[in-house]
Amino acid sequence: MNQSHTVRSYERELEDLRQTVADMASVVSEEVAQALRALSQRDGVAAEALTTKDEVANALERDIDEKAIRMIALRHPMAGDLRVIIAALRIATDLERIGDYAKNIAKHTVSIATSGSDESVESVVEMGQQVADMVPDAVRAFLDRDEGLANAVRARDTAVDKRHTDLFRDLLTRVSEGSADVTAATHLMFIARCLERLGDHATNIADHALYLVDGTIPADDREKADQAAYVVVS
């Protein structure tokens, strides 16, 4: 096997790894979209179906792990190529967690669908759309080595944190005043928390994209805007 053939084969393996990350991101993004649609429509049947839908994403995560480990063992990658492989492994883990949060949202939606409605559902869905858009952008930043897009995703997480705090305060206030269905409002609090954590994982992916560019993990200097844990109502 000549050297040029070896190089081409190695480049194909790297591109295949990147494509598998893109495929997993597409699957997970669709799970998030389905969870939000089920919540918006109070569709307990669709939500229930999503709670067990993880075979494809899990298979893709295993595929990424196997490809990355094989390349490290056989190709001995250096510098930039090694960063691609390490970033892919880390991103796969974040995507798996995002898929888990999508299923958790679906589980809470099942309970909402069978309980009283709540006027905050649409506000939570709007927060969900903010977060859902971060996931493909973060992965695109990785695929394109786009430092500007990665930093934009990181910045957007602050707005998500603030939205979570506002929603938590509103729901807690209305429950304490007796103007909200307690069951629905409580499940919406959990859903909003899932969305806040989902945004954190999207931000992690953006951090991995920045790591790919210069080999350093960004300093954790983003504004910590989520103050829901400190909310107290009279």
KOLKOL-899042 format. One record per residue (C-alpha): x, y, z; residue in three letters. Coordinates in nm, 4 decimals. Example, Ala and Ser with C-alpha at 12.3 -4.5 7.8 and 13.67 -1.06 7.14 Angstrom:
1.2300_-0.4500_0.7800_ALA;
1.3670_-0.1060_0.7140_SER;
This chain:
0.0000_0.0000_0.0000_MET;
0.1638_0.3280_-0.1099_ASN;
0.1761_0.6395_0.1057_GLN;
-0.0752_0.8421_-0.0992_SER;
-0.3327_0.5621_-0.0705_HIS;
-0.2748_0.5492_0.3057_THR;
-0.3249_0.9243_0.3353_VAL;
-0.6461_0.9133_0.1327_ARG;
-0.7766_0.6254_0.3422_SER;
-0.6974_0.8156_0.6620_TYR;
-0.8720_1.1279_0.5318_GLU;
-1.1802_0.9224_0.4465_ARG;
-1.1874_0.7824_0.7990_GLU;
-1.1721_1.1338_0.9465_LEU;
-1.4498_1.2527_0.7178_GLU;
-1.6578_0.9450_0.8022_ASP;
-1.6188_1.0248_1.1728_LEU;
-1.7290_1.3839_1.1171_ARG;
-2.0274_1.2667_0.9122_GLN;
-2.1342_1.0248_1.1859_THR;
-2.1300_1.3131_1.4351_VAL;
-2.3468_1.5125_1.1934_ALA;
-2.5864_1.2168_1.1582_ASP;
-2.6177_1.1775_1.5349_MET;
-2.6811_1.5500_1.5734_ALA;
-2.9588_1.5299_1.3150_SER;
-3.1262_1.2400_1.4967_VAL;
-3.1033_1.4084_1.8370_VAL;
-3.2229_1.7439_1.7016_SER;
-3.5303_1.5714_1.5599_GLU;
-3.5984_1.4101_1.8990_GLU;
-3.5915_1.7558_2.0594_VAL;
-3.8244_1.8912_1.7887_ALA;
-4.0666_1.6006_1.8401_GLN;
-4.0668_1.6539_2.2166_ALA;
-4.1491_2.0216_2.1715_LEU;
-4.4263_1.9469_1.9203_ARG;
-4.5811_1.6955_2.1593_ALA;
-4.5668_1.9508_2.4402_LEU;
-4.7142_2.2295_2.2288_SER;
-5.0019_2.0056_2.1194_GLN;
-5.0393_1.8339_2.4598_ARG;
-5.0057_1.5099_2.2612_ASP;
-4.9559_1.2364_2.5178_GLY;
-4.9483_0.9594_2.2559_VAL;
-4.6645_1.1189_2.0595_ALA;
-4.4798_1.1977_2.3818_ALA;
-4.5147_0.8401_2.5057_GLU;
-4.3758_0.7068_2.1765_ALA;
-4.0682_0.9283_2.2102_LEU;
-3.9813_0.8071_2.5606_THR;
-3.8431_0.4786_2.4233_THR;
-3.6960_0.6120_2.0989_LYS;
-3.3212_0.5995_2.1570_ASP;
-3.1879_0.3047_1.9545_GLU;
-3.0638_0.5074_1.6581_VAL;
-2.8851_0.7757_1.8613_ALA;
-2.7277_0.5165_2.0900_ASN;
-2.6063_0.3135_1.7915_ALA;
-2.4491_0.6230_1.6379_LEU;
-2.2765_0.7085_1.9653_GLU;
-2.1281_0.3574_1.9787_ARG;
-2.0205_0.3941_1.6161_ASP;
-1.8407_0.7210_1.6947_ILE;
-1.6679_0.5628_1.9946_ASP;
-1.5517_0.2627_1.7923_GLU;
-1.4268_0.4701_1.4989_LYS;
-1.2439_0.7153_1.7233_ALA;
-1.0763_0.4462_1.9327_ILE;
-0.9723_0.2519_1.6211_ARG;
-0.8205_0.5626_1.4620_MET;
-0.6272_0.6494_1.7770_ILE;
-0.4958_0.2932_1.8062_ALA;
-0.4048_0.2383_1.4404_LEU;
-0.3384_0.5828_1.2954_ARG;
-0.1602_0.7531_1.5863_HIS;
-0.3053_1.0929_1.4930_PRO;
-0.1201_1.4100_1.5831_MET;
-0.2098_1.7736_1.6510_ALA;
-0.5216_1.8881_1.4619_GLY;
-0.6365_1.5409_1.3628_ASP;
-0.6201_1.4222_1.7220_LEU;
-0.8292_1.7224_1.8272_ARG;
-1.0958_1.6269_1.5708_VAL;
-1.1175_1.2768_1.7167_ILE;
-1.1241_1.3908_2.0801_ILE;
-1.3843_1.6588_2.0027_ALA;
-1.6000_1.4008_1.8225_ALA;
-1.5932_1.1717_2.1280_LEU;
-1.6899_1.4548_2.3612_ARG;
-1.9634_1.5850_2.1313_ILE;
-2.1158_1.2370_2.1031_ALA;
-2.1462_1.2287_2.4826_THR;
-2.3177_1.5691_2.4878_ASP;
-2.5536_1.4665_2.2081_LEU;
-2.6463_1.1514_2.3990_GLU;
-2.7358_1.3617_2.7014_ARG;
-2.9406_1.5998_2.4854_ILE;
-3.1374_1.3003_2.3601_GLY;
-3.1955_1.1917_2.7197_ASP;
-3.3336_1.5344_2.8078_TYR;
-3.5642_1.5217_2.5049_ALA;
-3.7063_1.1961_2.6380_LYS;
-3.7412_1.3416_2.9878_ASN;
-3.9400_1.6308_2.8392_ILE;
-4.1629_1.3756_2.6670_ALA;
-4.2206_1.1904_2.9954_LYS;
-4.3355_1.5076_3.1701_HIS;
-4.5514_1.5916_2.8680_THR;
-4.7408_1.2642_2.9146_VAL;
-4.8367_1.3804_3.2629_SER;
-4.9344_1.7279_3.1410_ILE;
-5.1541_1.5779_2.8686_ALA;
-5.3587_1.3930_3.1295_THR;
-5.3807_1.6794_3.3800_SER;
-5.5059_2.0332_3.3687_GLY;
-5.3622_2.2713_3.1097_SER;
-5.1446_2.5692_3.1962_ASP;
-5.1016_2.9035_3.0264_GLU;
-4.7210_2.8774_3.0511_SER;
-4.6969_2.5843_2.8085_VAL;
-4.6356_2.8100_2.5103_GLU;
-4.3736_3.0110_2.6976_SER;
-4.1889_2.6896_2.7758_VAL;
-4.2180_2.5826_2.4113_VAL;
-4.0729_2.9188_2.3050_GLU;
-3.7799_2.8615_2.5406_MET;
-3.7454_2.5179_2.3853_GLY;
-3.7170_2.6677_2.0384_GLN;
-3.4377_2.8946_2.1592_GLN;
-3.2473_2.5936_2.2868_VAL;
-3.3276_2.3631_1.9948_ALA;
-3.1718_2.6081_1.7503_ASP;
-2.8463_2.6046_1.9484_MET;
-2.7810_2.2335_1.8889_VAL;
-2.7405_2.2276_1.5073_PRO;
-2.5519_2.5586_1.5197_ASP;
-2.3031_2.4194_1.7707_ALA;
-2.2459_2.1061_1.5626_VAL;
-2.2115_2.3171_1.2480_ARG;
-1.9438_2.5210_1.4268_ALA;
-1.7552_2.1954_1.4884_PHE;
-1.7924_2.0703_1.1322_LEU;
-1.6909_2.4038_0.9775_ASP;
-1.4361_2.5030_1.2440_ARG;
-1.6387_2.8227_1.2772_ASP;
-1.5098_3.0129_1.5794_GLU;
-1.7610_3.2958_1.5379_GLY;
-2.0609_3.0613_1.5329_LEU;
-1.9295_2.8695_1.8340_ALA;
-1.8961_3.1913_2.0337_ASN;
-2.2454_3.3002_1.9256_ALA;
-2.3906_2.9752_2.0621_VAL;
-2.2088_3.0282_2.3919_ARG;
-2.3500_3.3801_2.4172_ALA;
-2.7064_3.2611_2.3510_ARG;
-2.6961_3.0352_2.6547_ASP;
-2.7183_3.3423_2.8790_THR;
-3.0610_3.4298_2.7367_ALA;
-3.1750_3.0699_2.7924_VAL;
-3.0614_3.0845_3.1557_ASP;
-3.2524_3.4076_3.2134_LYS;
-3.5617_3.2643_3.0450_ARG;
-3.5463_2.9622_3.2746_HIS;
-3.5270_3.1827_3.5850_THR;
-3.8230_3.3938_3.4700_ASP;
-4.0357_3.0880_3.3904_LEU;
-3.9543_2.9238_3.7220_PHE;
-4.0448_3.2418_3.9122_ARG;
-4.3713_3.2820_3.7217_ASP;
-4.4791_2.9217_3.7691_LEU;
-4.3870_2.9166_4.1361_LEU;
-4.5729_3.2424_4.1963_THR;
-4.8901_3.1237_4.0250_ARG;
-4.8842_2.7932_4.2127_VAL;
-4.8475_2.9779_4.5446_SER;
-5.1368_3.2092_4.4511_GLU;
-5.3589_2.9198_4.3478_GLY;
-5.3940_3.0464_3.9911_SER;
-5.2179_2.7519_3.8247_ALA;
-5.2884_2.3804_3.7970_ASP;
-5.0315_2.2405_4.0404_VAL;
-4.9610_1.9200_3.8476_THR;
-4.9163_2.0881_3.5104_ALA;
-4.7110_2.3752_3.6533_ALA;
-4.4792_2.1399_3.8397_THR;
-4.4126_1.9296_3.5316_HIS;
-4.3495_2.2484_3.3323_LEU;
-4.0862_2.3490_3.5875_MET;
-3.9111_2.0178_3.5283_PHE;
-3.9364_2.0622_3.1512_ILE;
-3.7895_2.4133_3.1714_ALA;
-3.5027_2.2709_3.3766_ARG;
-3.4434_2.0013_3.1139_CYS;
-3.4290_2.2715_2.8478_LEU;
-3.1810_2.4761_3.0515_GLU;
-2.9549_2.1714_3.0838_ARG;
-2.9994_2.0938_2.7153_LEU;
-2.8695_2.4439_2.6421_GLY;
-2.5670_2.3744_2.8610_ASP;
-2.4827_2.0669_2.6550_HIS;
-2.5225_2.2614_2.3311_ALA;
-2.2792_2.5141_2.4789_THR;
-2.0398_2.2309_2.5616_ASN;
-2.0447_2.1321_2.1948_ILE;
-1.9597_2.4913_2.1017_ALA;
-1.6688_2.4735_2.3473_ASP;
-1.5454_2.1568_2.1748_HIS;
-1.5642_2.3378_1.8409_ALA;
-1.3412_2.6115_1.9821_LEU;
-1.1045_2.3454_2.1164_TYR;
-1.0797_2.2121_1.7634_LEU;
-0.9661_2.5522_1.6352_VAL;
-0.6796_2.6226_1.8734_ASP;
-0.6429_2.3258_2.1069_GLY;
-0.7663_2.5021_2.4218_THR;
-1.0943_2.4714_2.6107_ILE;
-1.2495_2.8190_2.6556_PRO;
-1.2288_2.9664_3.0032_ALA;
-1.5558_2.9238_3.1921_ASP;
-1.6191_3.2986_3.1918_ASP;
-1.9766_3.3058_3.0629_ARG;
-2.2331_3.4892_3.2725_GLU;
-2.4108_3.2449_3.5029_LYS;
-2.7581_3.3842_3.4482_ALA;
-2.9685_3.0948_3.5801_ASP;
-3.0884_3.2049_3.9258_GLN;
-3.3857_2.9689_3.9543_ALA;
-3.2346_2.7943_4.2570_ALA;
-3.2539_3.1215_4.4494_TYR;
-3.6102_3.2176_4.3615_VAL;
-3.8349_3.2698_4.6645_VAL;
-4.1958_3.3870_4.6553_VAL;
-4.3833_3.5412_4.9459_SER;
